[in-house]
Amino acid sequence: MRKPKPLLILSLVVAGAFALVKLMGGDDDDGGASSEPTLVFDRIWIDQLPRKPKDTFHTFIAATQEPIGLFHAGSQWKGGYEVFAHTAGGDGLRIVYLQTNETEKVKVRAWRCKEQGMDYCLEVAGASRGVKRYRSMLGWEIRAATRPAQLLDRIASIARVEN
């Protein structure tokens, strides 16, 4: 029987250690980037850029001037949304859905990243609406003077694709 090479043994040990860390939950998808809570607010977040007009995408917004936000799901041609009021605290939001008065405590975490051509990532945990991961870009900030109609126009412009 041949003696195993030290490099092979070392690489097996390192691979096993990484697998154990991943299994124990010690490694996040963000490469260790720290959360930047202010990034969560006053920004348009989407889960993916649509490639065709009928592609569905999800949007999340949490504004601060008036503490309201929305979850949106739809395509360029069809969609729906639900508006909520929110109170920020620590790493989360207390959300009240205005149509139903349902409440939720939602954890949010935002950080700078480079994913799918985007500049920022957002994880939303504990929400019964929307998706768990969103992305945003530089220039997708919502300014204090932005009116709701302007905001809907910006979301629609993000959804438009060249035919």
N, C-alpha and C positions, 0 to 999 in steps of 0.2 A: 504494500500500500504506500502511495506517495504522500509525502508530508505536505500539508496545505501551506501556501505562500502567505507570509505575514500581511501583505497588502490586501489579499482577498479576505482574510479574517477581519482586518481593520475596516474594510468597506462594508462587510456584513454587519459588524457591530454598529457602525455609524448609521446605516440604513435602518437597523432595528431600533436605535435610539430615536431617530426621527419619527418612525412609525408609532412608537410608544408616546412621544410628546403629542403627536396629532391625535391619537386615540384618547389621551387624557384631557384634551381640550386646551392644551397650552400654546397652540399655534393658530393665529387668526389668518384670514384670507388677505388682510391688509398689509402683510409684510412687517407687522409691528408698528405701523403708523399710529400715532396717538390721536385721540379724538379732539376735534375743534368744535365745541358746542355752538359757537356763533354761526358756523357754516350752515347749520340746519335751517335757519330762518332767512326769510326774504330772498328766496332763491327758487327757481323752477327746477324740480327734480323729475327725471323720467327713468323708467327701467331700461328702455332701449330706444334707439332711433328707428323709426319706421322706414322700411326700404320701399314700400309700395303704399298707395293711398288706402288700401284695405287692411294693412297691418295694424294690429291692436297694440297699444302701448299704455302704460300707466303713468300717472302724474301725481306728485305730492307737493303741496305748498303749505308752509306755515308762515304767515305774515306777523309782524310785530307791531306796526303802527296801530292797527286794530287787531287784537289777538284772535284772528280767524284763519282757517286753512281749508284745504279741500283734498279729497281723493278723487281722481278722475280715471276712468278707463274707457278707451275707445279708439277709433281710427280717425282718419281725416274726414270721413263721411258720417260716422255714427258714434255716439258715446253717451256716457252718463257720469254724473259727479255727485258727491255728497259733501256738504259744507259742515265744518265743525268750528266750535270755539275752543280755545286751548289756554292752559296755564302752564308755563314752563317751570320746572324745578329740578335741579340736579341734572341727571342724565336722561330726563324723561319729560313727557307731556301728559297732562290730564286733559283728556279730550271729551267734549260734550257734543254729540251729533245733534244739530239744531232741529232736524225734522222729527226725530224720535225721542230726544232727550236721553238717549243711551250714553253711558259714560265708560271710558276706558283709561287705564294707565298704560302708556306706551313708552317704551325705551327707545331712544334715538342716539345714533352715534355717527358723526360725520368726520371725514378726514380727506386730505389731499391724496389723490391717487391718479394713476394713468390706466384706465380701463376703457375698452371700446372707444378710444379716441376722446374720452372725457377727462376732466380735470379733478373732479371730486366724487366721492362715494358716500352713500348714506345707507345705514341699516336701520330698519324700523321693526321692532319686536313687540309683539303683544297686541297689534292692531287687527281688528276683524275685517278691515277693508284694506285695499291696496296690496302691494307685494312687499317682500322683505328687503329688497335691495334696489336702490335707485342711484342714478348718476346725474351729474350736472357739469356745466362748462363755465369758464370765464365768460362774462357778458350776460349770463342768465340771471343776474341779480334783479330783484324787484325794488324799485326806488319808492320812497315814501309817497310821492305824488302819483303813483300808478293807480288808475281807477280800475274797477273790476272789468269793464269792457276792454280796456287796453290789455289787461292780463290775459283774458280769453283770446284776444287777437294774437298775443305772443305765443300762447300754447298752440294755437292753430298754425302759426307760421313755422313752429318747430316740427309739426306733423306733416307739413307739405313736403312733397318730394317731386323731383323732376321726372316727368314722364318720358 
